[in-house]
Amino acid sequence: MKSILLVGLGRFGRHMAIKFRELRHEVFAIDWNEERVNECLQYVTNAQIGDSTNEQFIASLGVRNFDLCIVTIGDNFQSSLETTALLKEMGGRFVIARASRDVHAKFLLRNGADDVIYPERQMATWAAVRYSSDHVFDYVELTKEYSIYETTVPTAWIGKSILELEVRQRYQVNILATKHDGQLDSLPGPDHVFRESERLFVMGNNKHLAKFLRIN
């Protein structure tokens, strides 16, 4: 369990607070807007109304005590930049800031952010990959070269085993797991026989994955 300081309770910040709660982390949330704070009280451990660009307010939070500080401010870049810098100056162990443009990311990194996130860009990338194929259900980019896809079993594979198909040698992808009737089978062995309506979790180089997905 981590102790997290979440700055900004707009839609993105609120969704993060909800997910952190599901993951059983302690979240201290702050926002200048009283209504936003009140709406998120049920999802966080503690919350305060305050100006994150105010040095005295940030100093009162005990920033050094948090494992992670996240700045999700998306509608005011100047406030995001000042908040990020203050958190780092006050001893923030690891500060993540939201960016919408590359130039914003550069300034945030120069002014204290240890990492930046691009929620709009990341969601756009995911949606483009997900909905550009009828056979892709989910997608995770591991690096620029490697990804994991959740996809359907190719029709030609049904009734055949991993060994028989020589999946790794012929397609140069790794099958991490299969899912059938809600049951997940991780790292299936070479004798695993593919079934109709089964889903695959495959990992590999994006170039090889693109070829594999075309056989579906």
C-alpha positions as CSV (number, residue, x, y, z in Angstrom):
1,M,0.0,0.0,0.0
2,K,1.3,3.4,-1.0
3,S,0.6,6.9,0.4
4,I,-0.4,9.2,-2.5
5,L,-0.8,12.9,-2.7
6,L,-3.3,13.6,-5.6
7,V,-3.4,17.3,-6.7
8,G,-6.4,18.1,-8.9
9,L,-9.8,16.5,-8.8
10,G,-11.2,17.1,-12.3
11,R,-12.5,14.1,-14.2
12,F,-9.1,12.5,-14.7
13,G,-8.1,13.1,-11.1
14,R,-11.4,11.7,-9.8
15,H,-11.0,8.5,-11.9
16,M,-7.5,8.1,-10.5
17,A,-8.8,8.5,-6.9
18,I,-11.4,5.8,-7.5
19,K,-8.9,3.4,-9.0
20,F,-6.4,4.0,-6.2
21,R,-9.1,3.2,-3.7
22,E,-9.9,-0.1,-5.5
23,L,-6.1,-0.9,-5.3
24,R,-6.3,-0.1,-1.5
25,H,-3.8,2.8,-1.5
26,E,-4.1,5.8,0.8
27,V,-4.9,9.0,-1.1
28,F,-4.8,12.5,0.2
29,A,-6.5,14.7,-2.4
30,I,-6.4,18.5,-2.8
31,D,-8.2,20.9,-5.1
32,W,-9.2,24.6,-5.0
33,N,-12.8,23.7,-5.8
34,E,-14.9,22.8,-2.8
35,E,-17.5,21.0,-4.9
36,R,-14.9,18.7,-6.4
37,V,-13.4,17.9,-3.1
38,N,-16.8,17.1,-1.6
39,E,-17.6,14.8,-4.5
40,C,-14.5,12.8,-4.0
41,L,-14.6,12.4,-0.2
42,Q,-16.0,8.9,-0.5
43,Y,-13.0,7.8,-2.6
44,V,-10.1,9.2,-0.7
45,T,-8.5,8.8,2.8
46,N,-8.4,12.6,3.3
47,A,-9.0,15.7,1.3
48,Q,-8.5,19.5,1.6
49,I,-9.5,22.6,-0.2
50,G,-6.5,24.7,-1.1
51,D,-4.3,26.4,-3.7
52,S,-1.6,24.1,-4.8
53,T,0.5,27.0,-6.0
54,N,0.7,28.5,-2.5
55,E,4.0,27.6,-0.9
56,Q,2.6,27.8,2.7
57,F,-0.3,25.4,1.8
58,I,2.0,22.9,0.2
59,A,4.4,23.1,3.1
60,S,1.6,22.2,5.5
61,L,0.9,19.0,3.7
62,G,4.1,17.2,4.7
63,V,5.0,16.3,1.2
64,R,8.0,14.2,2.3
65,N,5.6,11.7,3.9
66,F,4.0,10.6,0.6
67,D,5.4,7.8,-1.5
68,L,4.0,9.4,-4.6
69,C,2.8,12.9,-5.7
70,I,0.6,13.2,-8.8
71,V,-0.4,16.5,-10.4
72,T,-3.5,16.0,-12.6
73,I,-4.2,19.6,-13.3
74,G,-5.2,19.8,-16.9
75,D,-6.9,23.2,-17.4
76,N,-4.2,25.5,-16.2
77,F,-0.6,24.7,-17.3
78,Q,0.9,27.5,-15.2
79,S,-0.6,26.1,-12.0
80,S,0.5,22.6,-13.0
81,L,4.1,23.8,-13.5
82,E,4.2,25.8,-10.2
83,T,2.6,22.9,-8.3
84,T,5.1,20.4,-9.7
85,A,8.1,22.6,-8.8
86,L,6.8,23.3,-5.3
87,L,6.2,19.6,-4.6
88,K,9.8,18.8,-5.6
89,E,11.2,21.7,-3.6
90,M,9.3,20.5,-0.5
91,G,10.8,17.0,-0.8
92,G,8.4,15.1,-3.0
93,R,10.0,11.6,-3.4
94,F,8.5,11.0,-6.9
95,V,6.4,13.5,-8.7
96,I,4.3,12.7,-11.7
97,A,2.6,15.5,-13.7
98,R,-0.1,15.5,-16.4
99,A,0.9,16.9,-19.8
100,S,-1.2,17.5,-22.9
101,R,1.7,18.6,-25.2
102,D,5.3,17.7,-25.6
103,V,6.4,21.3,-24.8
104,H,4.5,21.0,-21.5
105,A,6.2,17.8,-20.7
106,K,9.7,19.4,-21.3
107,F,8.9,22.2,-18.9
108,L,7.5,19.9,-16.3
109,L,10.5,17.6,-16.4
110,R,12.9,20.6,-16.1
111,N,11.0,21.9,-13.2
112,G,10.9,18.9,-11.0
113,A,8.6,16.2,-12.5
114,D,10.2,12.7,-12.3
115,D,7.8,11.5,-15.0
116,V,4.9,12.8,-17.1
117,I,1.7,11.2,-18.3
118,Y,-0.4,12.0,-21.4
119,P,-3.9,10.7,-20.7
120,E,-5.5,12.0,-23.8
121,R,-2.7,10.8,-26.1
122,Q,-2.5,7.4,-24.4
123,M,-6.3,6.9,-24.6
124,A,-6.3,8.0,-28.2
125,T,-3.6,5.5,-29.0
126,W,-5.4,2.7,-27.2
127,A,-8.7,3.4,-28.9
128,A,-7.1,3.6,-32.3
129,V,-5.5,0.2,-31.9
130,R,-8.5,-1.3,-30.2
131,Y,-11.1,-0.3,-32.7
132,S,-9.1,-0.6,-35.9
133,S,-9.5,-4.4,-35.7
134,D,-12.6,-6.5,-35.0
135,H,-10.4,-9.0,-33.3
136,V,-8.6,-6.9,-30.7
137,F,-10.2,-6.5,-27.2
138,D,-7.3,-4.9,-25.3
139,Y,-3.8,-3.6,-25.9
140,V,-0.9,-2.7,-23.7
141,E,2.2,-1.0,-25.1
142,L,5.3,-2.2,-23.2
143,T,7.9,-0.3,-25.2
144,K,7.9,1.4,-28.6
145,E,8.8,-2.0,-30.1
146,Y,6.8,-4.5,-27.9
147,S,3.2,-4.9,-26.9
148,I,0.6,-7.3,-25.5
149,Y,-2.7,-7.9,-27.3
150,E,-5.9,-9.6,-26.2
151,T,-7.4,-11.1,-29.3
152,T,-9.5,-14.0,-30.7
153,V,-8.1,-17.3,-31.7
154,P,-7.6,-17.5,-35.5
155,T,-10.2,-19.7,-37.0
156,A,-7.6,-21.9,-38.6
157,W,-6.0,-22.6,-35.1
158,I,-9.2,-24.1,-33.6
159,G,-8.6,-27.8,-32.7
160,K,-4.8,-27.5,-33.0
161,S,-2.1,-27.3,-30.3
162,I,0.6,-24.7,-29.8
163,L,3.2,-27.4,-30.6
164,E,1.4,-28.4,-33.8
165,L,1.1,-24.9,-35.0
166,E,4.7,-24.0,-34.0
167,V,3.4,-20.6,-32.9
168,R,6.6,-19.1,-31.6
169,Q,8.7,-20.3,-34.6
170,R,6.2,-19.4,-37.3
171,Y,4.7,-16.3,-36.0
172,Q,7.4,-15.0,-33.6
173,V,4.9,-14.2,-30.8
174,N,4.6,-15.6,-27.3
175,I,1.2,-16.7,-25.9
176,L,1.1,-15.5,-22.3
177,A,-2.4,-16.8,-21.5
178,T,-5.7,-17.9,-22.9
179,K,-9.2,-17.1,-21.6
180,H,-12.3,-19.3,-22.1
181,D,-15.7,-19.0,-20.3
182,G,-14.1,-16.4,-18.0
183,Q,-11.3,-18.7,-16.9
184,L,-7.7,-17.6,-17.4
185,D,-5.0,-20.1,-18.2
186,S,-1.6,-18.5,-17.8
187,L,1.4,-19.7,-19.8
188,P,-0.3,-22.6,-21.6
189,G,1.9,-25.5,-22.4
190,P,2.8,-26.8,-25.9
191,D,0.0,-29.4,-25.7
192,H,-2.7,-26.7,-25.3
193,V,-5.4,-27.1,-27.9
194,F,-7.2,-24.0,-29.0
195,R,-11.0,-23.8,-28.7
196,E,-13.7,-21.8,-30.4
197,S,-14.5,-18.4,-28.7
198,E,-11.2,-18.6,-26.8
199,R,-9.2,-15.4,-26.4
200,L,-5.4,-15.1,-26.5
201,F,-3.0,-12.8,-24.7
202,V,0.0,-12.5,-27.1
203,M,3.2,-10.6,-26.6
204,G,5.8,-9.8,-29.2
205,N,7.5,-7.2,-31.5
206,N,4.9,-4.9,-33.0
207,K,6.0,-5.8,-36.5
208,H,5.4,-9.5,-35.8
209,L,2.2,-8.8,-34.0
210,A,0.8,-6.9,-36.9
211,K,1.4,-9.9,-39.2
212,F,-0.2,-12.2,-36.7
213,L,-3.3,-10.1,-36.3
214,R,-3.8,-10.1,-40.1
215,I,-4.4,-13.9,-40.0
216,N,-7.4,-13.5,-37.7
